[in-house]
Amino acid sequence: MEIDRPTPAPGADQTPAQVVSELDKFIVGQRDAKRAVAVALRNRWRRKQVPADLRDEISPKNIILIGPTGVGKTEIARRLAKLAKAPFLKVEATKFTEVGYVGKDVESMIRDLVETAIQMVRAEMESGVQSDAEERANERILQALYPDPDTGDNDRATRTREKLARLLSEGHLDDRVIEIEVRGGNEAPGLQFMGNNEQLGNLQDMLKGLVPSKSKKRKVTVAEARPLLLAEEAAGLVDGDTAVSEALRRVEQDGIVFIDEIDKIAASQEGPVRGPQISREGVQRDILPIVEGTAVKTRHGVIKTDHILFVAAGAFHVAAPSDLIPELQGRFPIRVELQALTEQDLQRILVEPDNALTRQYRAMMATEGIDLIFGDAAVRRIAAIAHEVNARQENIGARRLHTVLEALLEDLSFDAPERSGEQIHLDAGDVDRRLAPILGDQDLSRYIL
């Protein structure tokens, strides 16, 4: 029997082992969490291979990541979405309010996800028409440099344009100032809208349809005109309806929503809630139908949330996952506890990932002509200091490495333009000389580290 299989998202067919291997390039440790999200991604691919009558019955297995801040919860979800080329949105549960109160409603997360998906699809489609867009942009630049003559020697005009086209392609005309016409927006002047409310979005669309699009002339160099015209021509070659249709499909089939700080809306049993707060249980009940599967109206169409993958996260220092309402607990069947980072983990984070902090700082100093080298002893000492400060103060995980490195390299960052051409090798002694006075002053370390 021939099975009707929808086209999988690009990158969605990796095996769990391949997904974990890719995540290892950016995230140190947290093997259990990586395996859980890798299986969740593979289950999406599996669902698309089953017969159509069963496919709609298979719901995603949503995940709760439990762990302190700075251990990689957000990065795991973000990298997973990037790996799968899936629409991704991060929201904070504390930003939502119960229906009936002023504030952001939970359905806005789906509307924002749709807008993200449309931008993603348009960018992909525009990259596919770059060659045609470049030809059109170059033709407009040539027209600005040498407009078609109404009368005269056409052969001479053709030769002149061919010469200009050659000079343009070789970059010899980049400094020439030309006047181009760029399409502007079509918003009514003086009217501004705030908020994400669906009615306001529809009103904006209606007014844009009533106000004609305007173009304005600008005098710019050829080098400045090229990206402006290229973006305009690429956008014009993309069919907007096709982009929206594909974006809606991707949201429904491949969308990932990361709900951070979900523990903040859990009702703790350790005492009464203090201060004027919107009912946390009410926010949970508003989130519930979105996670269960419902239809959400957006300005581009109705989105069914049945197959969107929801990944929630929280530290759960005070509350526990069992403090969530039972219905919401049941919609997050997979729970993974992430481990606090050890001193050895912090050392690895400094040097192993593709985007390691030491590589970032070396690259930034290289722009000033400085060859910055982190010795092995310096890396160990930086990790030890970050681990010590995390233990002594608030544990913010790997984010502490940012504060320690900024304090360590503050003078070098300031003096870098005057030190071009130098090679600077940092060892453990350099780290101690710079940071020991800060570590010794308890009050100062609280504010700097």
C-alpha positions in Angstrom: 0.0 0.0 0.0 1.3 3.4 -0.9 1.7 5.6 2.1 1.0 9.3 1.8 4.0 10.9 3.4 4.3 14.7 3.8 7.7 16.3 3.0 9.8 16.3 6.2 11.5 19.5 7.3 15.0 20.0 6.0 17.4 18.4 8.5 14.6 16.5 10.3 15.8 13.0 9.3 18.9 12.8 11.4 19.2 9.8 13.7 19.2 10.5 17.4 22.9 9.7 17.6 23.6 12.3 14.8 21.5 14.9 16.7 23.4 14.3 19.9 26.7 14.6 18.1 25.7 18.0 16.6 24.5 19.2 20.0 27.9 18.1 21.5 29.6 20.7 19.3 27.9 23.5 21.3 26.8 22.2 24.6 29.0 20.4 27.2 27.6 17.5 29.1 23.8 17.1 29.8 23.7 13.8 28.0 20.2 12.8 29.2 18.7 16.1 28.0 20.3 15.8 24.6 19.1 12.2 24.2 15.5 13.3 25.1 15.3 16.1 22.6 17.0 13.9 19.9 14.4 11.2 20.4 11.6 13.8 20.3 12.9 15.1 16.9 13.2 11.6 15.5 9.7 10.8 16.6 8.5 13.7 14.4 10.2 12.0 11.4 8.7 8.7 12.4 5.2 10.1 12.6 5.4 11.4 9.1 6.3 7.9 7.8 3.1 6.2 9.2 -0.2 5.9 7.3 -2.2 9.2 7.1 -5.1 7.8 9.1 -2.8 7.1 12.1 -0.5 10.1 11.7 -2.9 12.6 13.2 -3.4 10.4 16.2 0.3 10.5 17.2 0.9 13.5 19.4 4.4 14.9 20.3 5.9 13.9 23.6 6.5 17.3 25.3 9.5 17.7 27.6 10.2 19.5 30.9 13.9 20.4 31.4 14.7 20.8 35.1 17.8 22.5 36.2 19.5 25.7 37.5 20.1 28.6 35.2 23.1 28.6 32.9 23.4 24.8 32.5 22.2 24.7 28.8 18.4 24.3 28.9 17.6 27.1 26.4 20.7 26.4 24.3 19.6 22.8 23.8 16.2 23.8 22.6 17.5 26.6 20.4 20.2 24.4 18.8 17.7 21.6 18.2 15.4 23.9 16.3 18.3 25.3 14.3 19.5 21.8 13.5 16.0 20.8 12.3 15.5 24.1 10.5 12.2 24.4 12.4 10.3 27.5 13.4 11.4 28.2 17.0 10.1 30.6 19.7 11.3 31.2 23.2 8.8 32.6 25.7 8.8 33.2 29.4 5.8 31.9 31.3 5.9 34.8 33.7 5.1 37.2 30.8 1.6 35.8 30.3 -1.5 36.8 32.3 -4.8 35.0 32.9 -7.6 35.8 30.5 -9.5 38.9 31.6 -6.4 40.7 32.8 -4.4 43.3 30.9 -1.2 41.8 29.5 0.0 39.2 27.0 -2.3 36.4 26.3 -1.0 32.9 25.8 -2.2 32.6 22.2 0.3 35.3 21.3 3.1 32.7 21.5 1.5 31.0 18.4 1.1 34.2 16.6 4.7 35.1 17.2 5.8 31.7 16.1 3.9 32.2 12.8 5.7 35.5 12.2 9.0 33.9 12.9 8.2 31.1 10.4 7.2 33.5 7.7 10.5 35.4 8.1 12.4 32.1 7.9 10.6 30.9 4.8 10.9 34.2 3.0 14.6 34.3 3.7 15.0 30.8 2.3 12.9 31.7 -0.8 14.9 34.9 -1.3 18.2 33.1 -1.2 16.9 30.9 -4.0 16.3 33.9 -6.3 19.6 35.7 -5.6 21.0 35.4 -9.1 17.9 36.8 -10.7 17.7 39.5 -8.1 21.4 40.5 -8.7 20.7 40.8 -12.4 17.7 43.1 -11.8 19.6 45.2 -9.2 22.6 45.6 -11.5 20.3 46.7 -14.3 18.7 49.4 -12.1 22.2 50.6 -11.1 23.2 50.8 -14.8 20.0 52.7 -15.5 20.9 55.2 -12.8 24.5 55.5 -14.1 23.5 55.8 -17.7 19.8 56.1 -18.5 18.6 54.9 -21.9 18.8 57.8 -24.3 15.5 58.7 -26.1 17.3 59.5 -29.3 20.8 59.3 -30.8 23.3 56.6 -31.6 21.9 53.4 -30.1 25.1 51.5 -30.9 27.2 53.9 -29.0 24.8 53.8 -26.1 25.0 50.0 -26.1 28.8 50.0 -26.1 28.8 52.6 -23.2 26.4 50.4 -21.1 28.5 47.3 -21.8 31.6 49.1 -20.6 29.8 50.4 -17.5 28.5 46.9 -16.8 32.1 45.5 -16.9 33.4 48.3 -14.6 30.4 47.7 -12.3 31.1 43.9 -12.0 34.8 44.6 -11.3 33.9 47.1 -8.5 35.5 50.1 -10.1 32.3 52.2 -9.7 31.5 51.4 -6.1 32.3 55.0 -5.0 30.2 56.6 -7.7 27.1 58.5 -6.3 23.8 57.7 -8.0 20.2 58.5 -7.4 17.9 55.5 -6.9 14.2 55.0 -6.2 13.5 52.8 -3.2 10.0 51.6 -2.3 8.9 52.7 1.1 6.3 51.3 3.5 2.6 52.1 3.2 1.7 52.8 6.8 -0.5 55.8 7.4 1.7 58.7 8.6 1.3 59.5 12.3 -0.4 56.2 13.1 1.4 53.8 15.4 0.1 50.6 17.0 1.3 48.9 20.1 0.8 45.4 21.4 0.4 42.0 19.8 -3.3 41.9 19.9 -4.9 40.1 16.9 -7.4 42.9 16.3 -4.7 45.5 16.2 -2.8 43.3 13.6 -5.9 43.1 11.4 -6.4 46.9 11.7 -2.8 47.5 10.6 -3.3 45.2 7.6 -6.5 47.0 6.6 -4.9 50.5 6.8 -1.9 49.3 4.8 -4.3 48.3 2.1 -5.9 51.7 2.1 -2.7 53.8 2.0 -0.8 53.5 -1.3 2.8 52.4 -1.2 5.3 55.2 -1.6 8.7 55.4 -3.2 11.4 57.8 -2.4 14.6 58.9 -4.1 17.9 58.6 -2.4 21.4 59.6 -3.3 23.8 56.8 -2.4 27.0 55.3 -3.6 26.9 52.2 -5.9 28.2 50.1 -3.0 25.4 51.3 -0.8 22.8 50.9 -3.5 23.6 47.3 -4.3 22.3 45.7 -1.0 19.2 47.9 -0.9 18.2 47.1 -4.5 19.2 43.4 -4.1 16.9 43.0 -1.0 14.1 44.8 -2.8 14.3 42.8 -6.0 14.6 39.5 -4.0 11.5 40.3 -2.0 9.7 41.2 -5.2 10.5 37.8 -6.8 9.1 35.9 -3.8 5.4 34.9 -3.9 4.0 36.1 -0.6 1.1 33.7 -0.5 3.3 30.7 -1.1 5.6 31.9 1.7 2.8 32.2 4.1 1.2 28.9 3.2 4.6 27.1 3.7 5.2 28.9 6.9 1.8 27.9 8.3 2.5 24.3 7.4 5.9 24.3 9.1 4.5 25.8 12.2 1.8 23.1 12.5 4.1 20.2 11.6 7.6 21.3 12.8 7.2 24.2 15.2 9.0 24.2 18.6 8.0 26.5 21.5 10.3 26.8 24.4 8.5 27.9 27.6 11.0 29.1 30.1 10.5 29.7 33.8 7.4 27.4 33.9 8.2 26.8 37.6 7.3 30.4 38.3 3.7 29.8 37.5 3.5 26.5 39.6 1.6 26.9 42.8 4.1 26.1 45.6 2.8 24.4 48.6 5.3 26.0 50.9 3.3 29.0 51.8 0.9 31.7 50.6 1.7 33.8 47.6 2.8 37.3 48.6 2.2 40.5 46.7 -0.4 41.3 44.0 0.0 38.6 41.5 -2.2 37.3 38.7 -3.4 33.8 39.4 -0.6 31.4 38.4 -3.0 28.5 38.2 -5.1 30.6 35.8 -2.1 31.1 33.5 -1.6 27.3 33.5 -5.2 26.7 32.5 -4.8 29.2 29.7 -1.6 27.4 28.5 -3.2 24.0 28.7 -5.4 24.1 25.6 -2.5 25.4 23.5 -0.4 22.4 24.6 -3.3 20.0 24.3 -4.1 21.0 20.8 -6.4 23.8 19.7 -7.0 26.2 16.8 -5.5 29.6 17.2 -6.6 32.5 14.9 -3.7 34.5 13.5 -3.7 37.3 10.9 -2.4 34.8 8.3 -4.8 31.9 9.0 -5.8 29.4 11.6 -3.1 27.3 13.3 -3.7 23.9 14.8 -1.3 23.3 17.7 -1.8 19.6 18.0 1.7 18.7 16.6 3.8 21.6 17.8 6.5 20.4 20.2 6.6 22.2 23.5 9.7 22.2 25.6 9.3 23.7 29.1 12.1 24.5 31.5 12.6 25.7 35.0 14.9 25.6 38.0 12.2 24.3 40.3 14.1 25.4 43.4 10.9 26.2 45.4 8.1 24.5 43.4 8.2 21.0 41.9 6.8 19.7 38.6 4.1 18.1 40.7 2.9 21.5 41.7 1.7 22.2 38.2 -2.0 21.4 37.6 -2.4 17.7 36.8 -3.8 18.3 33.4 -0.7 20.3 32.4 1.6 17.8 34.0 0.1 15.1 31.8 0.9 17.1 28.7 4.6 17.0 29.5 5.3 13.3 29.9 9.1 13.5 29.5 11.0 15.1 32.4 14.8 15.4 32.3 17.0 16.8 35.1 20.0 18.7 34.1 23.1 18.6 36.3 24.8 21.6 37.8 28.1 22.4 36.1 31.3 21.2 37.7 34.7 22.9 37.6 35.7 20.5 34.9 32.6 21.3 32.9 33.4 25.0 33.0 36.9 24.2 31.7 35.5 22.3 28.8 33.0 25.1 28.0 35.9 27.5 27.7 37.7 25.6 25.0 35.7 22.7 23.5 32.5 24.0 21.8 32.6 25.4 18.3 31.6 28.8 19.8 33.8 28.5 22.9 34.3 31.7 24.8 38.1 31.7 24.4 37.7 31.4 20.6 35.2 34.4 20.7 37.6 36.6 22.6 40.6 35.6 20.5 38.6 36.5 17.3 37.5 39.9 18.8 41.1 40.8 19.8 42.4 39.7 16.4 40.3 42.5 14.8 42.6 44.9 16.7 45.7 43.0 15.5 46.3 41.3 18.8 47.2 37.6 19.1 45.5 36.6 22.4 46.5 33.2 23.7 44.9 31.5 26.7 47.3 29.1 28.4 46.0 25.8 29.8 46.8 27.0 33.3 44.9 30.2 32.7 41.8 28.3 31.5 41.9 26.0 34.6 42.2 29.1 36.9 39.3 30.9 35.1 37.1 27.9 35.5 38.1 27.5 39.2 37.3 31.1 39.9 33.9 30.9 38.1 33.1 27.8 40.1 34.1 29.4 43.4 32.0 32.5 42.8 29.0 30.3 41.8 29.3 28.4 45.0 29.7 31.5 47.1 27.0 33.6 45.5 24.1 32.9 43.2 24.8 29.9 40.9 24.3 31.2 37.4 26.2 28.3 35.7 28.2 29.0 32.5 27.1 32.6 32.4 29.5 33.3 35.3 32.3 32.7 32.7 31.2 35.8 30.8 31.5 38.0 33.9 34.9 36.5 34.9 36.4 36.9 31.4 35.0 40.5 31.1 36.7 41.4 34.4 39.9 39.7 33.4 40.2 41.3 30.0 38.7 44.8 30.8 42.0 46.6 30.6 43.1 44.8 27.4 39.8 45.5 25.7 40.2 49.2 26.5 43.8 49.5 25.4 43.6 47.1 22.4 43.7 49.8 19.6 47.0 51.0 21.0 48.5 47.5 21.3 48.1 46.3 17.8 50.7 43.8 16.7 51.3 42.3 20.1 51.0 38.7 21.1 49.6 38.3 24.6 49.9 35.0 26.5 47.7 34.7 29.6 48.8 32.3 32.3 47.4 31.5 35.8 49.5 34.3 37.3 48.0 36.9 35.0 44.5 35.7 36.0 45.3 35.9 39.8 46.9 39.3 39.5 43.9 40.7 37.8 41.1 39.0 39.7 42.6 38.4 43.2 41.8 41.9 44.5 38.2 41.5 43.3 37.8 38.1 44.8 39.3 39.3 48.1 36.7 42.1 48.4 33.4 40.4 49.2 31.3 43.4 48.5 33.2 44.2 45.2 33.0 40.7 44.0 29.2 40.6 44.4 28.9 43.5 41.9 31.7 42.7 39.5 31.6 38.9 39.5 
